[in-house]
Amino acid sequence: MSLKNVLIVEDESIVAMELAGYIEGLGLKVSGIASSADKAYEIISKNQVDLVLMDIHIKGDEDGVSCAAEIKKRQQIVIIYISAFSDDETLQRAIQTEPSSYLIKPLNRMELKVAIGIAMKNSSDLFHEGDVVLDKEFSFDTKSSELILLGEVIHLTKQEKLLLSFLINSKNSIISFYDLDNHIWPDRESNENTRRALVSRLRSKLKYKFLETIHSIGYRINF
């Protein structure tokens, strides 16, 4: 299923407009903005909606959890909750509706992008994925040597591509400092500081995941 159409259920108009702008910036369509459950039902009855960003505390007699439960009875729609706070009882009710994600306000844009990306993981026309999957966020295209974060290509230098390809081809195996240096810089003497700087840059772009330093020996990538 391709998740292209997003309904925003949020009773703070400024927050709702900011969300709408961000959603459209991702290349998606905002099907509508609702401040109450009744308005959400109306929008869904008249428009295509694939994904709902649902604030738990909204105007009217129904809260966001009740609204989400009713929506899912009517249609197979993905729910991402957003909330400033919730008591344990409300949280347990929310879990029962099987949301894709649960985000805490104030929203972090990267966290929101990750949540939407996970929800859209099977939507190849919006988010392409490399042939080597590292986790829910990262993948790697072995043909182009591209690192992909939720469909977005992360810029890598030529040496960073060489390093990541070498590590992935040797998955779960230790690559010695010597072998790494010969692979990246075959025509010159190894330089420990240069190697460390390269590994540090790549590690940062991987959000400090996967890459393990084996003390006094070398490196290993685990996924």
C-alpha positions in Angstrom: 0.0 0.0 0.0 1.3 3.4 -0.9 0.8 6.0 1.9 0.5 9.3 0.1 -2.4 11.1 1.7 -2.1 12.4 5.3 -4.8 13.6 7.7 -3.7 15.8 10.5 -5.9 15.7 13.6 -4.6 18.5 15.8 -6.5 21.2 17.7 -3.6 23.7 17.9 -3.8 25.6 14.6 -0.2 26.7 14.6 1.1 23.2 15.2 -1.3 21.8 12.6 -0.1 24.3 10.0 3.6 23.6 10.8 2.9 19.8 10.4 1.1 20.4 7.1 4.0 22.4 5.7 6.4 19.7 6.7 4.3 16.8 5.3 4.0 18.6 2.0 7.8 19.2 2.0 8.2 15.4 2.1 6.2 15.2 -1.2 3.0 14.0 0.5 -0.5 15.3 0.3 -2.4 16.8 3.2 -5.9 15.5 2.9 -7.2 17.8 5.6 -6.7 19.2 9.1 -9.2 18.4 11.8 -9.4 19.7 15.4 -12.1 17.2 16.5 -13.1 13.6 15.9 -16.3 14.7 14.0 -14.3 16.8 11.6 -11.8 13.9 11.1 -14.7 11.5 10.2 -16.0 14.1 7.8 -12.7 14.5 6.0 -12.1 10.7 5.8 -15.6 10.2 4.3 -14.9 12.7 1.5 -11.1 12.3 0.9 -8.5 9.6 0.4 -6.6 9.2 3.7 -3.8 6.6 4.1 -2.1 7.9 7.3 -3.3 10.0 10.3 -1.2 12.1 12.5 -3.4 12.0 15.6 -3.1 14.3 18.6 -4.5 12.5 21.6 -5.9 15.6 23.3 -8.4 17.1 20.8 -11.5 19.2 21.0 -14.9 17.6 21.5 -16.4 14.6 23.3 -13.9 12.0 21.9 -10.2 12.1 22.4 -7.7 11.1 19.8 -7.6 7.4 20.9 -11.3 7.0 20.6 -11.2 8.7 17.2 -8.3 6.5 16.0 -10.2 3.4 17.1 -13.3 4.4 15.2 -11.3 5.3 12.1 -9.6 1.9 12.1 -13.1 0.2 12.3 -14.1 2.0 9.1 -10.9 1.8 7.1 -7.4 0.3 7.2 -5.5 3.5 8.0 -2.1 3.9 9.6 -2.1 5.9 12.8 0.8 7.9 14.3 0.0 9.4 17.7 1.4 12.8 18.8 1.0 14.0 22.4 2.5 16.3 24.9 1.7 13.8 27.7 -0.6 10.9 28.5 -1.5 9.0 31.7 -0.9 5.2 31.8 -4.5 4.4 31.1 -4.6 6.5 28.0 -1.3 5.1 26.8 -2.6 1.6 27.2 -5.8 2.5 25.2 -3.6 3.9 22.5 -1.5 0.7 22.3 -4.7 -1.3 21.8 -5.3 0.6 18.5 -1.9 -0.7 17.2 -0.4 2.6 16.1 2.6 2.7 13.8 4.4 5.2 16.2 3.8 7.3 19.3 5.7 10.7 19.3 6.0 13.1 22.2 5.6 16.9 21.8 7.4 19.1 21.1 8.0 17.2 17.9 11.4 16.6 16.6 11.3 16.8 12.7 13.8 13.9 12.3 11.8 11.7 14.7 8.7 12.5 12.7 10.4 11.8 9.4 11.6 8.5 10.8 8.1 7.6 12.0 6.6 8.4 8.7 9.4 6.5 6.9 8.8 3.4 9.0 5.1 3.6 8.2 5.9 3.9 4.5 8.5 1.3 4.5 6.7 -0.8 1.9 5.9 2.1 -0.3 8.7 1.8 -2.9 7.4 4.6 -5.1 8.0 7.1 -2.3 10.9 5.7 -0.4 13.5 3.6 -2.2 15.6 1.1 -0.4 19.0 -0.4 -1.0 19.5 -4.1 -1.5 21.3 -4.5 1.8 19.0 -3.5 4.8 20.9 -2.5 7.9 17.8 -1.7 10.1 14.4 0.0 9.8 16.1 3.3 8.9 19.3 2.5 6.9 19.9 0.5 3.8 22.8 0.3 1.3 22.7 0.1 -2.5 25.7 -2.1 -3.5 25.5 -1.1 -7.1 25.7 2.6 -6.5 27.5 2.4 -3.1 24.8 4.7 -1.7 23.8 4.9 1.9 20.0 5.5 2.2 18.2 6.8 5.2 14.4 6.3 4.9 14.5 6.8 1.1 17.0 9.7 1.2 20.5 9.3 -0.1 23.1 10.3 2.4 26.1 12.0 0.8 29.3 10.0 1.2 32.7 10.9 -0.1 34.5 8.5 -2.4 36.6 7.2 0.5 33.5 6.8 2.8 31.8 4.8 0.1 34.9 2.6 -0.2 35.0 2.1 3.5 31.3 1.3 3.9 31.3 -1.1 0.9 34.4 -2.9 2.3 32.8 -3.2 5.7 29.4 -4.4 4.4 31.1 -7.0 2.1 32.8 -8.3 5.3 29.7 -8.2 7.5 30.3 -9.5 11.0 34.0 -10.1 10.3 36.8 -8.0 11.7 38.8 -5.9 9.1 42.2 -5.2 10.4 43.7 -1.7 10.3 46.3 -3.0 7.8 43.7 -4.4 5.4 41.5 -1.3 5.7 44.4 1.0 4.9 45.5 -1.0 1.9 42.0 -1.0 0.6 41.3 2.7 1.0 44.8 4.0 0.3 46.6 1.3 -1.8 49.2 3.7 -3.2 50.5 5.3 -0.1 51.5 4.6 3.5 48.8 4.3 6.1 48.1 7.2 8.4 46.4 6.4 11.7 45.0 9.9 12.1 43.5 10.0 8.6 42.0 6.6 9.1 40.4 7.5 12.4 39.0 10.7 10.9 37.5 8.8 8.0 35.9 6.2 10.3 34.6 9.0 12.6 32.9 10.7 9.7 31.3 7.5 8.5 30.2 6.6 12.0 28.5 10.0 12.4 26.6 9.5 9.1 25.4 6.1 10.4 24.1 7.8 13.5 26.7 5.9 15.5 25.1 2.6 14.7 26.6 -0.7 13.4 30.3 0.2 13.3 32.3 -1.4 16.1 36.0 -0.8 16.9 37.9 -3.9 17.9 40.6 -2.5 20.2 44.1 -2.7 18.7 42.9 -4.9 15.8 40.4 -3.2 13.5 36.7 -2.6 12.8 33.6 -4.6 12.3 30.1 -3.8 11.0 27.2 -5.6 12.7 23.6 -5.5 11.5 
